[in-house]
């Protein structure tokens, strides 16, 4: 049987390769690390989480929680590895990023149907091909993709948040809690009073930024908006965004603070924490100066500073079908953020769908169509043509999924019923031959 080539071993490429291999289809997985890395990558492992270590909500009343549940039911390697490397984060699924990447890497490298090639992809190979090189694709392969997809000249920017050591946080000026006491007290909360907050915002607005070629504020996806860009929108913008104090009662006073910076655990040992919502492209020196104005972080040890990097994505509604296949050349599929899905889980879900559908095509089986009643299917249908106006990256949300045919009182109850319906459909799909072990 001819091998399927998968370019890129990020979350989407890794999940795609796994879905193919578990169906006994030989895979040639091409990953440029460690031969070549982007500015945002630091490890040699697969499925590296370059931004947050959170995979967001795990509840079925949240669309991304439903997406995770669907993926778990379908035997997702990404979800299995995430669950095995979970760290405390209230109602969210956050992971030890090194353990998570190591688990994915070991499973794929140890699978007899997977040939791992550590080299930069510079050409478009022949045969069945999945391109999952991601929004940080190297210039060589990006040029080939641009030639293949002339309407792919779209881009935005992502920014990565800094990480500090817990032992360097002044806990006399901070407290552990989760918002609204949801789950366990997993976040380190660093409060500021009004004067401290306003001085911080003033410093943030005037701080020196690192040069990023071609950058402009309008090209940044809202979900990864740098904290200094948000600060420019008004003095209270951060207080209604990542620094909102609501739901975080300070145990020392019994009251809410004026503003609160949250730190989320970044590793299993609980020694490293990232600054939630603090994506940035300030210079490293300015990050230390300005972020140290937060009282609890006055002597913080930064083990990683924030960085800014380019993200590139396709004009997918014009280029791809519901299976993420290139309409002009169906032997080629795309997966991951390059398609316009936004978020770790969404990227992995696209890789899962592509892996299953490519396997069905190679094996001569009917496609296992994911309907719009499922989160996986709704996301693919949006990407392949469900958007209106200029196409923009999209997180999964219940607005993409077919509504219920009956009225349900209360948003949470309605979302839960949508999730139950979806998981029942996934359960029925598991009876199809393509999903049988």
LUMDRENBA-715457 format. One record per residue (C-alpha): residue in one letter; x, y, z; residue number from 1. Coordinates in steps of 0.001 Angstrom, whole numbers. Example, Ala and Ser with C-alpha at 12.3 -4.5 7.8 and 13.67 -1.06 7.14 Angstrom:
! residues 2
('A'; (12300; -4500; 7800); 1),
('S'; (13670; -1060; 7140); 2),
***
This chain:
! residues 437
('X'; (0; 0; 0); 1),
('X'; (1297; 3460; -917); 2),
('X'; (2321; 5639; 1996); 3),
('X'; (397; 8784; 2851); 4),
('X'; (2762; 11701; 3409); 5),
('X'; (1958; 14073; 6261); 6),
('X'; (3982; 17285; 6330); 7),
('X'; (4295; 18669; 9855); 8),
('X'; (4053; 17001; 13264); 9),
('X'; (2166; 19692; 15138); 10),
('X'; (-1155; 18896; 16757); 11),
('X'; (-3009; 18470; 13447); 12),
('X'; (-286; 16489; 11673); 13),
('X'; (288; 14237; 14674); 14),
('X'; (-3413; 13482; 15061); 15),
('X'; (-3799; 12872; 11331); 16),
('X'; (-821; 10495; 11237); 17),
('X'; (-2193; 8586; 14230); 18),
('X'; (-5648; 8153; 12705); 19),
('X'; (-4073; 6812; 9510); 20),
('X'; (-1605; 4505; 11282); 21),
('X'; (-4227; 2977; 13585); 22),
('X'; (-6101; 1955; 10418); 23),
('X'; (-2966; 168; 9162); 24),
('X'; (-2177; 2772; 6526); 25),
('X'; (1562; 3467; 6229); 26),
('X'; (2471; 7074; 6981); 27),
('X'; (5539; 9127; 6149); 28),
('X'; (5538; 11888; 8771); 29),
('X'; (7891; 14733; 7832); 30),
('X'; (8925; 17156; 10598); 31),
('X'; (11596; 19829; 10177); 32),
('X'; (12592; 19973; 13851); 33),
('X'; (15322; 19727; 15077); 34),
('X'; (16962; 20482; 11710); 35),
('X'; (15113; 23775; 11569); 36),
('X'; (12951; 25653; 14045); 37),
('X'; (10802; 28769; 13979); 38),
('X'; (11307; 31575; 16529); 39),
('X'; (8296; 30288; 18500); 40),
('X'; (9493; 26685; 18872); 41),
('X'; (11893; 25601; 21608); 42),
('X'; (11676; 21785; 21756); 43),
('X'; (12336; 18968; 19289); 44),
('X'; (9111; 17115; 20126); 45),
('X'; (5877; 16727; 18185); 46),
('X'; (2691; 18642; 19056); 47),
('X'; (4596; 21450; 20776); 48),
('X'; (2314; 23981; 22446); 49),
('X'; (3895; 27304; 21542); 50),
('X'; (1344; 29633; 23133); 51),
('X'; (-827; 28770; 26149); 52),
('X'; (-757; 25335; 27787); 53),
('X'; (-4545; 25391; 28140); 54),
('X'; (-6885; 23445; 25877); 55),
('X'; (-9745; 25475; 27385); 56),
('X'; (-13021; 24290; 28896); 57),
('X'; (-13715; 20614; 29419); 58),
('X'; (-17458; 21020; 30012); 59),
('X'; (-20180; 19876; 27625); 60),
('X'; (-21936; 23218; 28010); 61),
('X'; (-18980; 24729; 26127); 62),
('X'; (-18451; 23987; 22427); 63),
('X'; (-14758; 23214; 22829); 64),
('X'; (-15677; 20807; 25634); 65),
('X'; (-17995; 19035; 23203); 66),
('X'; (-15255; 18943; 20582); 67),
('X'; (-12941; 17241; 23076); 68),
('X'; (-15616; 14706; 23984); 69),
('X'; (-16145; 13827; 20310); 70),
('X'; (-12418; 13408; 19825); 71),
('X'; (-12074; 11196; 22891); 72),
('X'; (-14854; 8956; 21585); 73),
('X'; (-13013; 8691; 18257); 74),
('X'; (-9704; 7623; 19803); 75),
('X'; (-7780; 10893; 19547); 76),
('X'; (-4073; 10673; 20359); 77),
('X'; (-3995; 14368; 21221); 78),
('X'; (-6795; 14017; 23768); 79),
('X'; (-5346; 10828; 25247); 80),
('X'; (-1962; 12525; 25697); 81),
('X'; (-3570; 15667; 27115); 82),
('X'; (-5582; 13700; 29661); 83),
('X'; (-2461; 11788; 30731); 84),
('X'; (-540; 15041; 31279); 85),
('X'; (-3262; 17140; 32812); 86),
('X'; (-2418; 19827; 35359); 87),
('X'; (-4870; 21524; 37717); 88),
('X'; (-6698; 24421; 36032); 89),
('X'; (-10208; 24581; 37466); 90),
('X'; (-12805; 23676; 34840); 91),
('X'; (-10268; 23881; 31996); 92),
('X'; (-8006; 21211; 30525); 93),
('X'; (-4432; 22450; 30878); 94),
('X'; (-1393; 20250; 30381); 95),
('X'; (2255; 19906; 31249); 96),
('X'; (3425; 20961; 27814); 97),
('X'; (6680; 18966; 27890); 98),
('X'; (5021; 15765; 29090); 99),
('X'; (2222; 16191; 26563); 100),
('X'; (4605; 16633; 23632); 101),
('X'; (6759; 13744; 24806); 102),
('X'; (3736; 11416; 24988); 103),
('X'; (2629; 12269; 21429); 104),
('X'; (6182; 11921; 20084); 105),
('X'; (6781; 8543; 21716); 106),
('X'; (3499; 7051; 20488); 107),
('X'; (4090; 8099; 16885); 108),
('X'; (7789; 7247; 16764); 109),
('X'; (7014; 3838; 18240); 110),
('X'; (4207; 2962; 15821); 111),
('X'; (5227; 385; 13188); 112),
('X'; (3139; 2080; 10479); 113),
('X'; (4795; 5493; 10924); 114),
('X'; (8067; 6449; 9240); 115),
('X'; (9372; 9658; 10808); 116),
('X'; (11526; 11862; 8580); 117),
('X'; (13348; 14668; 10388); 118),
('X'; (13906; 17120; 7545); 119),
('X'; (12497; 20361; 6195); 120),
('X'; (9851; 19878; 3518); 121),
('X'; (10757; 22054; 557); 122),
('X'; (8618; 20493; -2199); 123),
('X'; (5051; 19233; -2644); 124),
('X'; (5386; 15407; -2776); 125),
('X'; (3455; 13178; -5166); 126),
('X'; (698; 10830; -3995); 127),
('X'; (-1734; 11178; -1114); 128),
('X'; (-615; 14183; 866); 129),
('X'; (-1682; 16049; 3990); 130),
('X'; (-132; 19475; 4527); 131),
('X'; (-134; 20329; 8219); 132),
('X'; (2914; 22570; 8348); 133),
('X'; (979; 25105; 10358); 134),
('X'; (833; 28870; 10497); 135),
('X'; (4606; 28929; 11077); 136),
('X'; (5454; 27084; 7870); 137),
('X'; (9040; 27573; 6703); 138),
('X'; (9542; 29975; 3821); 139),
('X'; (10439; 27152; 1403); 140),
('X'; (7224; 25159; 1812); 141),
('X'; (5139; 28327; 2241); 142),
('X'; (6213; 29432; -1230); 143),
('X'; (5161; 26067; -2672); 144),
('X'; (1805; 26300; -920); 145),
('X'; (1307; 29834; -2205); 146),
('X'; (1941; 28623; -5757); 147),
('X'; (-468; 25739; -5208); 148),
('X'; (-3102; 27986; -3651); 149),
('X'; (-2885; 31423; -5249); 150),
('X'; (-5504; 32825; -2881); 151),
('X'; (-3583; 31883; 271); 152),
('X'; (-1980; 35284; 731); 153),
('X'; (-3687; 35987; 4040); 154),
('X'; (-1989; 36354; 7371); 155),
('X'; (-2341; 37460; 10946); 156),
('X'; (-83; 37372; 13975); 157),
('X'; (63; 35409; 17211); 158),
('X'; (1800; 36478; 20401); 159),
('X'; (3055; 34164; 23145); 160),
('X'; (2724; 34870; 26884); 161),
('X'; (5655; 34848; 29327); 162),
('X'; (6278; 32161; 31975); 163),
('X'; (7575; 32742; 35518); 164),
('X'; (8698; 30452; 38335); 165),
('X'; (6198; 30042; 41183); 166),
('X'; (8904; 30394; 43836); 167),
('X'; (9699; 33883; 42554); 168),
('X'; (6088; 35101; 42944); 169),
('X'; (5467; 37169; 46080); 170),
('X'; (2603; 35196; 47617); 171),
('X'; (2150; 37876; 50282); 172),
('X'; (770; 39946; 47398); 173),
('X'; (-1129; 37093; 45692); 174),
('X'; (-3626; 34348; 46449); 175),
('X'; (-4767; 31015; 45010); 176),
('X'; (-8325; 30854; 43615); 177),
('X'; (-10364; 29944; 40547); 178),
('X'; (-12896; 32405; 39196); 179),
('X'; (-16286; 32030; 40917); 180),
('X'; (-14667; 29228; 43010); 181),
('X'; (-15124; 26956; 40006); 182),
('X'; (-13233; 23711; 40586); 183),
('X'; (-10200; 23859; 42841); 184),
('X'; (-8120; 26948; 43629); 185),
('X'; (-5649; 26442; 40776); 186),
('X'; (-4758; 29972; 39650); 187),
('X'; (-2320; 32366; 41288); 188),
('X'; (-4104; 35721; 41395); 189),
('X'; (-2014; 38884; 41487); 190),
('X'; (-4169; 41886; 42449); 191),
('X'; (-3565; 45571; 41789); 192),
('X'; (-5240; 48591; 43297); 193),
('X'; (-6386; 51510; 41149); 194),
('X'; (-3140; 53482; 41265); 195),
('X'; (-1004; 50411; 40602); 196),
('X'; (-3208; 49398; 37675); 197),
('X'; (-3240; 52838; 36025); 198),
('X'; (542; 53149; 36371); 199),
('X'; (907; 49694; 34838); 200),
('X'; (-1328; 50573; 31877); 201),
('X'; (571; 53837; 31270); 202),
('X'; (3872; 51953; 31221); 203),
('X'; (2450; 49255; 28977); 204),
('X'; (1154; 51708; 26385); 205),
('X'; (4499; 53485; 26092); 206),
('X'; (6770; 50414; 26327); 207),
('X'; (9139; 49610; 23472); 208),
('X'; (8010; 46857; 21130); 209),
('X'; (10215; 44328; 19385); 210),
('X'; (10235; 44836; 15600); 211),
('X'; (8109; 42315; 13717); 212),
('X'; (8293; 42528; 9926); 213),
('X'; (4983; 43599; 8417); 214),
('X'; (3188; 43846; 11756); 215),
('X'; (173; 46029; 12293); 216),
('X'; (-2404; 45872; 15082); 217),
('X'; (-5243; 45146; 12679); 218),
('X'; (-3632; 41917; 11513); 219),
('X'; (-3747; 40302; 14945); 220),
('X'; (-6399; 37679; 15629); 221),
('X'; (-8516; 38848; 18569); 222),
('X'; (-7948; 35613; 20525); 223),
('X'; (-4201; 36307; 20693); 224),
('X'; (-4245; 40101; 20946); 225),
('X'; (-1029; 41380; 22582); 226),
('X'; (-1683; 42889; 26002); 227),
('X'; (-101; 46205; 24981); 228),
('X'; (-2422; 46444; 21963); 229),
('X'; (-5430; 45924; 24244); 230),
('X'; (-4120; 48604; 26604); 231),
('X'; (-4100; 51140; 23766); 232),
('X'; (-7845; 50692; 23341); 233),
('X'; (-8546; 52424; 26649); 234),
('X'; (-7510; 52453; 30283); 235),
('X'; (-10262; 50028; 31344); 236),
('X'; (-9932; 47569; 28456); 237),
('X'; (-7725; 45154; 30411); 238),
('X'; (-10019; 45366; 33472); 239),
('X'; (-12845; 44076; 31301); 240),
('X'; (-10584; 41521; 29644); 241),
('X'; (-7770; 39338; 31007); 242),
('X'; (-7380; 41435; 34188); 243),
('X'; (-11054; 41443; 35153); 244),
('X'; (-11473; 41056; 38938); 245),
('X'; (-15021; 39667; 38964); 246),
('X'; (-15489; 36266; 40552); 247),
('X'; (-12166; 36477; 42390); 248),
('X'; (-12799; 37400; 46013); 249),
('X'; (-9546; 38222; 47791); 250),
('X'; (-9466; 35999; 50923); 251),
('X'; (-7426; 38645; 52724); 252),
('X'; (-10147; 41293; 52417); 253),
('X'; (-13296; 39412; 51427); 254),
('X'; (-13704; 41808; 48487); 255),
('X'; (-12907; 42053; 44782); 256),
('X'; (-9774; 43947; 43780); 257),
('X'; (-9543; 46702; 41180); 258),
('X'; (-7719; 44440; 38708); 259),
('X'; (-6241; 40930; 38883); 260),
('X'; (-3536; 39263; 36810); 261),
('X'; (-3971; 35483; 36763); 262),
('X'; (-1152; 32948; 36511); 263),
('X'; (-1947; 29435; 35270); 264),
('X'; (125; 26346; 36010); 265),
('X'; (2348; 25438; 33069); 266),
('X'; (3895; 22134; 34179); 267),
('X'; (2871; 19084; 36199); 268),
('X'; (5205; 19916; 39067); 269),
('X'; (3545; 23296; 39527); 270),
('X'; (6867; 25138; 39456); 271),
('X'; (6140; 27209; 36322); 272),
('X'; (3168; 29498; 35671); 273),
('X'; (2205; 31525; 32598); 274),
('X'; (633; 34978; 32649); 275),
('X'; (-2907; 34422; 31397); 276),
('X'; (-3824; 36735; 28518); 277),
('X'; (-368; 38344; 28473); 278),
('X'; (583; 37611; 24878); 279),
('X'; (3032; 40319; 23928); 280),
('X'; (5635; 41534; 21493); 281),
('X'; (7396; 43958; 23814); 282),
('X'; (11176; 43701; 23940); 283),
('X'; (12414; 41326; 26614); 284),
('X'; (13862; 44159; 28689); 285),
('X'; (10568; 46029; 28603); 286),
('X'; (8649; 42897; 29564); 287),
('X'; (10783; 42545; 32692); 288),
('X'; (10421; 46248; 33554); 289),
('X'; (6677; 46605; 32957); 290),
('X'; (5449; 43233; 34188); 291),
('X'; (7513; 43626; 37358); 292),
('X'; (5218; 46570; 38193); 293),
('X'; (2604; 43971; 39137); 294),
('X'; (3193; 43793; 42922); 295),
('X'; (3275; 40003; 43153); 296),
('X'; (5737; 39857; 40246); 297),
('X'; (8125; 42555; 41477); 298),
('X'; (10938; 39987; 41755); 299),
('X'; (9614; 37406; 39316); 300),
('X'; (12011; 35100; 37488); 301),
('X'; (11021; 34939; 33812); 302),
('X'; (12006; 31592; 32317); 303),
('X'; (10419; 32512; 28988); 304),
('X'; (9562; 35916; 27612); 305),
('X'; (6709; 36584; 25231); 306),
('X'; (7387; 36545; 21497); 307),
('X'; (5463; 37513; 18373); 308),
('X'; (5250; 35345; 15278); 309),
('X'; (3490; 35353; 11939); 310),
('X'; (536; 33076; 11272); 311),
('X'; (-563; 32247; 7740); 312),
('X'; (-3871; 30710; 6749); 313),
('X'; (-5720; 29802; 3555); 314),
('X'; (-8786; 31390; 2047); 315),
('X'; (-10346; 28007; 2720); 316),
('X'; (-13953; 28570; 1578); 317),
('X'; (-12646; 29056; -1971); 318),
('X'; (-10001; 26354; -1794); 319),
('X'; (-11102; 23441; 397); 320),
('X'; (-14062; 21040; 582); 321),
('X'; (-15720; 19670; 3719); 322),
('X'; (-12914; 17110; 4086); 323),
('X'; (-10248; 19862; 4039); 324),
('X'; (-9231; 18608; 582); 325),
('X'; (-7953; 20962; -2080); 326),
('X'; (-10788; 21243; -4590); 327),
('X'; (-8391; 21718; -7494); 328),
('X'; (-6275; 18691; -6525); 329),
('X'; (-8163; 16333; -4156); 330),
('X'; (-5136; 14120; -3444); 331),
('X'; (-3911; 17022; -1287); 332),
('X'; (-5538; 17843; 2046); 333),
('X'; (-4730; 20532; 4574); 334),
('X'; (-5086; 20312; 8342); 335),
('X'; (-4586; 22576; 11318); 336),
('X'; (-4511; 26330; 11786); 337),
('X'; (-3500; 26914; 8189); 338),
('X'; (-7085; 26035; 7229); 339),
('X'; (-8499; 28815; 9400); 340),
('X'; (-9505; 26786; 12443); 341),
('X'; (-8305; 28654; 15518); 342),
('X'; (-7109; 26892; 18657); 343),
('X'; (-5227; 23790; 19717); 344),
('X'; (-8259; 21519; 19959); 345),
('X'; (-9755; 22767; 16699); 346),
('X'; (-6450; 22149; 14910); 347),
('X'; (-6220; 18611; 16239); 348),
('X'; (-9868; 17974; 15332); 349),
('X'; (-9213; 18968; 11729); 350),
('X'; (-6289; 16526; 11670); 351),
('X'; (-8543; 13792; 13015); 352),
('X'; (-11162; 14375; 10322); 353),
('X'; (-8529; 14473; 7566); 354),
('X'; (-6928; 11279; 8855); 355),
('X'; (-10224; 9399; 8929); 356),
('X'; (-11365; 10633; 5521); 357),
('X'; (-8004; 10010; 3861); 358),
('X'; (-8040; 6492; 5282); 359),
('X'; (-11530; 5924; 3917); 360),
('X'; (-10432; 7060; 466); 361),
('X'; (-7279; 4902; 486); 362),
('X'; (-9208; 1851; 1694); 363),
('X'; (-12033; 2359; -812); 364),
('X'; (-14631; 2858; 1916); 365),
('X'; (-17513; 5368; 1961); 366),
('X'; (-16579; 8637; 3648); 367),
('X'; (-17606; 8933; 7286); 368),
('X'; (-19277; 12288; 6811); 369),
('X'; (-19349; 14344; 9992); 370),
('X'; (-22688; 16200; 9937); 371),
('X'; (-23232; 19778; 11049); 372),
('X'; (-24897; 18455; 14201); 373),
('X'; (-21413; 17515; 15433); 374),
('X'; (-18725; 19996; 16456); 375),
('X'; (-16135; 18330; 14199); 376),
('X'; (-18447; 18498; 11205); 377),
('X'; (-19734; 22006; 11897); 378),
('X'; (-16206; 23380; 12054); 379),
('X'; (-15232; 21712; 8764); 380),
('X'; (-18371; 22961; 7039); 381),
('X'; (-17706; 26519; 8243); 382),
('X'; (-14131; 26415; 7003); 383),
('X'; (-15156; 25009; 3626); 384),
('X'; (-17802; 27598; 2876); 385),
('X'; (-20080; 28414; 5774); 386),
('X'; (-18584; 31825; 6485); 387),
('X'; (-20178; 35062; 5310); 388),
('X'; (-18037; 37936; 4039); 389),
('X'; (-14264; 37974; 4477); 390),
('X'; (-13069; 34656; 5881); 391),
('X'; (-11530; 34890; 9347); 392),
('X'; (-10065; 32215; 11665); 393),
('X'; (-12714; 30674; 13876); 394),
('X'; (-12859; 28875; 17209); 395),
('X'; (-15508; 26195; 17531); 396),
('X'; (-18770; 27549; 18952); 397),
('X'; (-22377; 26423; 19244); 398),
('X'; (-23398; 28983; 16625); 399),
('X'; (-21748; 26796; 13968); 400),
('X'; (-23731; 23703; 14974); 401),
('X'; (-27237; 22953; 13667); 402),
('X'; (-29760; 24244; 16250); 403),
('X'; (-32092; 21928; 18144); 404),
('X'; (-35506; 21301; 16634); 405),
('X'; (-37164; 22114; 19952); 406),
('X'; (-37039; 24901; 22499); 407),
('X'; (-34931; 24350; 25618); 408),
('X'; (-35024; 26869; 28437); 409),
('X'; (-31675; 28279; 29504); 410),
('X'; (-28468; 28608; 27496); 411),
('X'; (-26516; 26001; 29483); 412),
('X'; (-29352; 23489; 29225); 413),
('X'; (-29660; 24114; 25498); 414),
('X'; (-25930; 23680; 24946); 415),
('X'; (-25949; 20483; 26984); 416),
('X'; (-28772; 19066; 24840); 417),
('X'; (-26853; 19952; 21669); 418),
('X'; (-23843; 18121; 23077); 419),
('X'; (-25879; 15053; 23971); 420),
('X'; (-27324; 14946; 20455); 421),
('X'; (-23870; 15264; 18933); 422),
('X'; (-22335; 12505; 21035); 423),
('X'; (-25232; 10205; 20167); 424),
('X'; (-24475; 10803; 16472); 425),
('X'; (-20783; 10080; 17048); 426),
('X'; (-21759; 6847; 18807); 427),
('X'; (-23761; 5790; 15754); 428),
('X'; (-20853; 6653; 13471); 429),
('X'; (-18567; 4341; 15427); 430),
('X'; (-20495; 1398; 13965); 431),
('X'; (-19251; 2258; 10469); 432),
('X'; (-16463; 164; 9000); 433),
('X'; (-13990; 3044; 8847); 434),
('X'; (-14064; 3311; 12650); 435),
('X'; (-13783; -417; 13385); 436),
('X'; (-10401; -1474; 14879); 437),
***
